[in-house]
Amino acid sequence: MTNKQIELVQQSWELVKPIAKEAGQLFYLHLFTTAPQIRHLFKEDISEQAAKLVRMLTYIVSMLKRLDDLGPDIERLAAAHNGYGAKPEYYDIVGACLIKTLQAGLDKAWNEELADAWVAVYTTLKEAMINAQIKHSAEAA
């Protein structure tokens, strides 16, 4: 993940913020259509979850230049995801749905460079989350 990619992600997220509620809802629509087998992990009304997702993404995007400071947050999030029954293989599905949502929301602002930037950021975070989940699982065993 380069500084240029971080800047692209942060600039594009500013364009998403005004439509954050809709983007959160669209993400879960994509997720449950793509992976109906994980629908049971969520409440029926996903409005609150969609809002949490957008708040978390806003926070993470704001911290991208200080990723080391996210360590404790990632640890807490990983522990929570273990408790929810999230599996490491779900992250690729989530990433694809996030990219699909961003592409739809950013419309004409979306391009290959921006897609690559979001994939790089998401991959970095995905790896940190999976490693933290594995660590928490091992500690719990």
Sequence and secondary structure as in RCSB ss.txt:
>XXXX:A:sequence
MTNKQIELVQQSWELVKPIAKEAGQLFYLHLFTTAPQIRHLFKEDISEQAAKLVRMLTYIVSMLKRLDDLGPDIE
RLAAAHNGYGAKPEYYDIVGACLIKTLQAGLDKAWNEELADAWVAVYTTLKEAMINAQIKHSAEAA
>XXXX:A:secstr
  HHHHHHHHHHHHHHGGGHHHHHHHHHHHHHHH GGGGGGS S  HHHHHHHHHHHHHHHHTGGGGGGGHHHHH
HHHHHHHHHT  TTHHHHHHHHHHHHHHHHHGGG  HHHHHHHHHHHHHHHHHHHHHHHHHHHHH 
